[in-house]
Amino acid sequence: MTWMEWYNTLSKPDWTPSSGTISLIWQILYPIILISFGYVFFQTARRQFPVKTAIPFAINLVANLSFTPLFFGLRNVPLATLDILVVWSTILWCMFAIWPRARWVTVAQVP
């Protein structure tokens, strides 16, 4: 069974967005993530931001990249759910960590 066939067998709420909508959302979010995270890591590398500011961004990036293999590859819904909780938690951590240094990055995390 392919990952798409497997996904289509899952029980989902009526408000689940279509695959086209999800694709569009990620086409918008990926550049926002790239620019905001890139800025934080660049400023950290230049020693303009302390390393502790970049830590939640690094954890969030790893968790974000882990979701697809966990959910669609391993088809492990509980582990993917835990991963999403890490993503959400680190987004909040990112927002608080960066607010004093670059408020626009905090605002960029809202979507």
MDTraj code that builds the backbone (N, CA, C; nanometers):
import mdtraj as md
import numpy as np

residues = "MET THR TRP MET GLU TRP TYR ASN THR LEU SER LYS PRO ASP TRP THR PRO SER SER GLY THR ILE SER LEU ILE TRP GLN ILE LEU TYR PRO ILE ILE LEU ILE SER PHE GLY TYR VAL PHE PHE GLN THR ALA ARG ARG GLN PHE PRO VAL LYS THR ALA ILE PRO PHE ALA ILE ASN LEU VAL ALA ASN LEU SER PHE THR PRO LEU PHE PHE GLY LEU ARG ASN VAL PRO LEU ALA THR LEU ASP ILE LEU VAL VAL TRP SER THR ILE LEU TRP CYS MET PHE ALA ILE TRP PRO ARG ALA ARG TRP VAL THR VAL ALA GLN VAL PRO".split()
xyz = np.array([
    [0.0853, -0.1177, 0.0000],
    [0.0000, 0.0000, 0.0000],
    [0.0899, 0.1240, 0.0000],
    [0.0620, 0.2174, -0.0894],
    [0.1401, 0.3410, -0.0948],
    [0.1034, 0.4306, 0.0229],
    [0.1859, 0.5329, 0.0448],
    [0.1575, 0.6240, 0.1550],
    [0.0263, 0.6982, 0.1326],
    [-0.0055, 0.7296, 0.0074],
    [-0.1302, 0.8007, -0.0226],
    [-0.2506, 0.7107, 0.0036],
    [-0.2411, 0.5851, -0.0355],
    [-0.3500, 0.4904, -0.0076],
    [-0.3677, 0.4760, 0.1430],
    [-0.2560, 0.4648, 0.2150],
    [-0.2624, 0.4527, 0.3603],
    [-0.3270, 0.5773, 0.4209],
    [-0.2828, 0.6955, 0.3772],
    [-0.3364, 0.8210, 0.4295],
    [-0.4867, 0.8303, 0.4046],
    [-0.5308, 0.7892, 0.2876],
    [-0.6734, 0.7965, 0.2539],
    [-0.7587, 0.7022, 0.3375],
    [-0.6981, 0.5990, 0.3985],
    [-0.7743, 0.5074, 0.4839],
    [-0.7926, 0.5621, 0.6256],
    [-0.7169, 0.6641, 0.6622],
    [-0.7264, 0.7196, 0.7973],
    [-0.8578, 0.7941, 0.8168],
    [-0.9101, 0.7862, 0.9386],
    [-1.0286, 0.8656, 0.9737],
    [-0.9828, 1.0090, 0.9979],
    [-1.0437, 1.1021, 0.9258],
    [-1.0063, 1.2428, 0.9371],
    [-1.1329, 1.3256, 0.9585],
    [-1.1201, 1.4389, 1.0292],
    [-1.2377, 1.5246, 1.0478],
    [-1.2810, 1.5867, 0.9150],
    [-1.4046, 1.6314, 0.9105],
    [-1.4596, 1.6926, 0.7888],
    [-1.3827, 1.8167, 0.7452],
    [-1.3218, 1.8868, 0.8409],
    [-1.2525, 2.0113, 0.8097],
    [-1.1082, 1.9904, 0.7630],
    [-1.0678, 1.8653, 0.7416],
    [-0.9324, 1.8380, 0.6919],
    [-0.9149, 1.9023, 0.5550],
    [-0.8103, 1.9854, 0.5388],
    [-0.7898, 2.0502, 0.4085],
    [-0.7555, 1.9486, 0.2999],
    [-0.7859, 1.9842, 0.1770],
    [-0.7527, 1.8978, 0.0636],
    [-0.6012, 1.8959, 0.0444],
    [-0.5524, 1.7988, -0.0297],
    [-0.4083, 1.7905, -0.0546],
    [-0.3590, 1.9139, -0.1305],
    [-0.4412, 1.9694, -0.2185],
    [-0.4039, 2.0909, -0.2903],
    [-0.3873, 2.2096, -0.1976],
    [-0.4766, 2.2203, -0.0990],
    [-0.4685, 2.3287, -0.0014],
    [-0.3440, 2.3131, 0.0851],
    [-0.3181, 2.1910, 0.1293],
    [-0.1993, 2.1654, 0.2109],
    [-0.0734, 2.1999, 0.1320],
    [-0.0707, 2.1630, 0.0055],
    [0.0439, 2.1941, -0.0802],
    [0.0649, 2.3449, -0.0909],
    [-0.0419, 2.4195, -0.1114],
    [-0.0334, 2.5654, -0.1212],
    [0.0177, 2.6262, 0.0095],
    [-0.0344, 2.5775, 0.1209],
    [0.0077, 2.6287, 0.2516],
    [0.1577, 2.6091, 0.2703],
    [0.2076, 2.4896, 0.2368],
    [0.3512, 2.4634, 0.2543],
    [0.4359, 2.5441, 0.1567],
    [0.3823, 2.5750, 0.0396],
    [0.4568, 2.6592, -0.0550],
    [0.4740, 2.8007, -0.0006],
    [0.3852, 2.8415, 0.0873],
    [0.3963, 2.9720, 0.1523],
    [0.4842, 2.9621, 0.2774],
    [0.4630, 2.8565, 0.3567],
    [0.5347, 2.8440, 0.4834],
    [0.6837, 2.8157, 0.4676],
    [0.7217, 2.7314, 0.3718],
    [0.8637, 2.6972, 0.3568],
    [0.9520, 2.8192, 0.3346],
    [0.9159, 2.9130, 0.2462],
    [1.0006, 3.0328, 0.2333],
    [1.0062, 3.1170, 0.3614],
    [0.8945, 3.1247, 0.4335],
    [0.8935, 3.1991, 0.5598],
    [0.9885, 3.1339, 0.6592],
    [0.9822, 3.0009, 0.6690],
    [1.0719, 2.9272, 0.7582],
    [1.2170, 2.9480, 0.7153],
    [1.2437, 2.9357, 0.5868],
    [1.3796, 2.9510, 0.5351],
    [1.4366, 3.0890, 0.5679],
    [1.3601, 3.1926, 0.5426],
    [1.4084, 3.3289, 0.5662],
    [1.4267, 3.3565, 0.7153],
    [1.3266, 3.3241, 0.7957],
    [1.3359, 3.3572, 0.9384],
    [1.4399, 3.2716, 1.0102],
    [1.4415, 3.1411, 0.9834],
    [1.5408, 3.0555, 1.0471],
    [1.6801, 3.0890, 0.9957],
    [1.6913, 3.1138, 0.8651],
    [1.8203, 3.1506, 0.8074],
    [1.8762, 3.2758, 0.8720],
    [1.7894, 3.3734, 0.8940],
    [1.8317, 3.4975, 0.9590],
    [1.8847, 3.4696, 1.0992],
    [1.8119, 3.3896, 1.1760],
    [1.8541, 3.3582, 1.3132],
    [1.9880, 3.2849, 1.3129],
    [2.0020, 3.1839, 1.2276],
    [2.1266, 3.1074, 1.2247],
    [2.2425, 3.1929, 1.1736],
    [2.2170, 3.2793, 1.0761],
    [2.3210, 3.3681, 1.0234],
    [2.3676, 3.4653, 1.1318],
    [2.2731, 3.5251, 1.2022],
    [2.3084, 3.6195, 1.3088],
    [2.3791, 3.5489, 1.4244],
    [2.3415, 3.4253, 1.4499],
    [2.4089, 3.3480, 1.5543],
    [2.5521, 3.3168, 1.5117],
    [2.5707, 3.2783, 1.3865],
    [2.7053, 3.2490, 1.3351],
    [2.7937, 3.3736, 1.3384],
    [2.7340, 3.4904, 1.3178],
    [2.8080, 3.6178, 1.3228],
    [2.8263, 3.6673, 1.4661],
    [2.7758, 3.5900, 1.5617],
    [2.7820, 3.6228, 1.7048],
    [2.7009, 3.7479, 1.7410],
    [2.6016, 3.7780, 1.6589],
    [2.5109, 3.8887, 1.6883],
    [2.4004, 3.8439, 1.7837],
    [2.3672, 3.7153, 1.7781],
    [2.2703, 3.6547, 1.8697],
    [2.3428, 3.5476, 1.9500],
    [2.3070, 3.5305, 2.0781],
    [2.3669, 3.4209, 2.1542],
    [2.3178, 3.2854, 2.1016],
    [2.3993, 3.1841, 2.1202],
    [2.3648, 3.0497, 2.0722],
    [2.2319, 3.0034, 2.1308],
    [2.2041, 3.0400, 2.2554],
    [2.0797, 2.9945, 2.3181],
    [1.9559, 3.0432, 2.2426],
    [1.9696, 3.1507, 2.1661],
    [1.8580, 3.1988, 2.0846],
    [1.8291, 3.1033, 1.9695],
    [1.9320, 3.0417, 1.9145],
    [1.9152, 2.9526, 1.7990],
    [1.8728, 2.8112, 1.8374],
    [1.8888, 2.7733, 1.9631],
    [1.8584, 2.6351, 2.0042],
    [1.7145, 2.5952, 1.9732],
    [1.6124, 2.6740, 2.0108],
    [1.4760, 2.6300, 1.9786],
    [1.4510, 2.6221, 1.8281],
    [1.5171, 2.7069, 1.7508],
    [1.5017, 2.7023, 1.6053],
    [1.5610, 2.5730, 1.5499],
    [1.6757, 2.5319, 1.6039],
    [1.7391, 2.4074, 1.5588],
    [1.6528, 2.2866, 1.5941],
    [1.6003, 2.2839, 1.7161],
    [1.5139, 2.1726, 1.7570],
    [1.3884, 2.1700, 1.6707],
    [1.3310, 2.2873, 1.6456],
    [1.2110, 2.2952, 1.5626],
    [1.2374, 2.2454, 1.4215],
    [1.3514, 2.2817, 1.3662],
    [1.3857, 2.2387, 1.2306],
    [1.3973, 2.0868, 1.2228],
    [1.4639, 2.0264, 1.3207],
    [1.4769, 1.8802, 1.3235],
    [1.3394, 1.8153, 1.3381],
    [1.2565, 1.8687, 1.4270],
    [1.1222, 1.8127, 1.4468],
    [1.0375, 1.8281, 1.3210],
    [1.0454, 1.9442, 1.2565],
    [0.9711, 1.9653, 1.1317],
    [1.0132, 1.8659, 1.0241],
    [1.1437, 1.8474, 1.0100],
    [1.1947, 1.7552, 0.9081],
    [1.1651, 1.6093, 0.9422],
    [1.1425, 1.5800, 1.0703],
    [1.1151, 1.4424, 1.1135],
    [0.9713, 1.3992, 1.0890],
    [0.8807, 1.4945, 1.0792],
    [0.7388, 1.4585, 1.0708],
    [0.7069, 1.3676, 0.9529],
    [0.7484, 1.4044, 0.8338],
    [0.7125, 1.3264, 0.7146],
    [0.7630, 1.1829, 0.7224],
    [0.8907, 1.1598, 0.7589],
    [0.9338, 1.0198, 0.7715],
    [0.8592, 0.9431, 0.8810],
    [0.8285, 1.0109, 0.9919],
    [0.7567, 0.9432, 1.1001],
    [0.6137, 0.9089, 1.0600],
    [0.5446, 1.0060, 1.0019],
    [0.4032, 0.9876, 0.9705],
    [0.3820, 0.9044, 0.8447],
    [0.4443, 0.9460, 0.7350],
    [0.4200, 0.8787, 0.6072],
    [0.5135, 0.7607, 0.5839],
    [0.6363, 0.7686, 0.6356],
    [0.7315, 0.6598, 0.6163],
    [0.7049, 0.5440, 0.7115],
    [0.7131, 0.5727, 0.8421],
    [0.6890, 0.4690, 0.9424],
    [0.5403, 0.4450, 0.9676],
    [0.4586, 0.5411, 0.9284],
    [0.3135, 0.5357, 0.9527],
    [0.2831, 0.5205, 1.1020],
    [0.3619, 0.5920, 1.1791],
    [0.3509, 0.5864, 1.3237],
    [0.2793, 0.7129, 1.3712],
    [0.1486, 0.7046, 1.3809],
    [0.0667, 0.8210, 1.4157],
    [0.0971, 0.8720, 1.5568],
    [0.1090, 0.7851, 1.6591],
    [0.1407, 0.8383, 1.7925],
    [0.2753, 0.9119, 1.7970],
    [0.3772, 0.8567, 1.7326],
    [0.5079, 0.9217, 1.7329],
    [0.5041, 1.0523, 1.6530],
    [0.4316, 1.0540, 1.5427],
    [0.4170, 1.1767, 1.4636],
    [0.3400, 1.2824, 1.5431],
    [0.2430, 1.2397, 1.6224],
    [0.1682, 1.3326, 1.7077],
    [0.2605, 1.3942, 1.8123],
    [0.3438, 1.3120, 1.8733],
    [0.4421, 1.3623, 1.9692],
    [0.5366, 1.4612, 1.9010],
    [0.5768, 1.4291, 1.7796],
    [0.6642, 1.5179, 1.7031],
    [0.5968, 1.6536, 1.6800],
    [0.4698, 1.6529, 1.6450],
    [0.3975, 1.7789, 1.6226],
    [0.3880, 1.8597, 1.7520],
    [0.3732, 1.7926, 1.8648],
    [0.3737, 1.8641, 1.9929],
    [0.5085, 1.9320, 2.0161],
    [0.6168, 1.8657, 1.9773],
    [0.7498, 1.9268, 1.9865],
    [0.7580, 2.0474, 1.8928],
    [0.7060, 2.0330, 1.7712],
    [0.7061, 2.1445, 1.6755],
    [0.6319, 2.2644, 1.7349],
    [0.5111, 2.2428, 1.7834],
    [0.4322, 2.3533, 1.8389],
    [0.5005, 2.4162, 1.9601],
    [0.5529, 2.3316, 2.0485],
    [0.6204, 2.3829, 2.1685],
    [0.7421, 2.4662, 2.1328],
    [0.8199, 2.4175, 2.0373],
    [0.9404, 2.4920, 2.0006],
    [0.9074, 2.6187, 1.9225],
    [0.7942, 2.6211, 1.8531],
    [0.7530, 2.7468, 1.7885],
    [0.7307, 2.8537, 1.8955],
    [0.6614, 2.8177, 2.0017],
    [0.6401, 2.9134, 2.1114],
    [0.7728, 2.9545, 2.1736],
    [0.8606, 2.8576, 2.1950],
    [0.9931, 2.8853, 2.2510],
    [1.0705, 2.9795, 2.1579],
    [1.0654, 2.9515, 2.0280],
    [1.1312, 3.0379, 1.9286],
    [1.0804, 3.1811, 1.9400],
    [0.9498, 3.1960, 1.9499],
    [0.8898, 3.3291, 1.9540],
    [0.9383, 3.4081, 2.0757],
    [0.9425, 3.3426, 2.1910],
    [0.9898, 3.4105, 2.3117],
    [1.1399, 3.4377, 2.3059],
    [1.2161, 3.3447, 2.2487],
    [1.3620, 3.3595, 2.2436],
    [1.4054, 3.4722, 2.1506],
    [1.3357, 3.4913, 2.0413],
    [1.3798, 3.5881, 1.9403],
    [1.3150, 3.7260, 1.9574],
    [1.2053, 3.7345, 2.0291],
    [1.1310, 3.8605, 2.0424],
    [1.2198, 3.9806, 2.0774],
    [1.3098, 3.9715, 2.1762],
    [1.3905, 4.0897, 2.2104],
    [1.4901, 4.1312, 2.1014],
    [1.5216, 4.0418, 2.0093],
    [1.6260, 4.0688, 1.9106],
    [1.5727, 4.0965, 1.7705],
    [1.4648, 4.0295, 1.7330],
    [1.4099, 4.0451, 1.5968],
    [1.2611, 4.0135, 1.6011],
    [1.1825, 4.1132, 1.6305],
    [1.0380, 4.0922, 1.6460],
    [0.9721, 4.0429, 1.5183],
    [1.0250, 4.0800, 1.4021],
    [0.9660, 4.0347, 1.2757],
    [0.9741, 3.8826, 1.2638],
    [1.0791, 3.8219, 1.3219],
    [1.0905, 3.6755, 1.3177],
    [0.9799, 3.6139, 1.4036],
    [0.9495, 3.6766, 1.5171],
    [0.8393, 3.6286, 1.6011],
    [0.7085, 3.6337, 1.5233],
    [0.6827, 3.7446, 1.4579],
    [0.5597, 3.7597, 1.3796],
    [0.5553, 3.6571, 1.2662],
    [0.6695, 3.6275, 1.2070],
    [0.6752, 3.5301, 1.0971],
    [0.6415, 3.3889, 1.1428],
    [0.6523, 3.3630, 1.2734],
    [0.6214, 3.2294, 1.3253],
    [0.4713, 3.2085, 1.3463],
    [0.3938, 3.3142, 1.3391],
    [0.2499, 3.3053, 1.3675],
    [0.1741, 3.2131, 1.2720],
    [0.2003, 3.2179, 1.1404],
    [0.1212, 3.1296, 1.0529],
    [0.1367, 2.9854, 1.0932],
])
top = md.Topology()
chain = top.add_chain()
for i, resn in enumerate(residues, 1):
    res = top.add_residue(resn, chain, resSeq=i)
    for name in ("N", "CA", "C"):
        top.add_atom(name, md.element.get_by_symbol(name[0]), res)
traj = md.Trajectory(xyz[None], top)
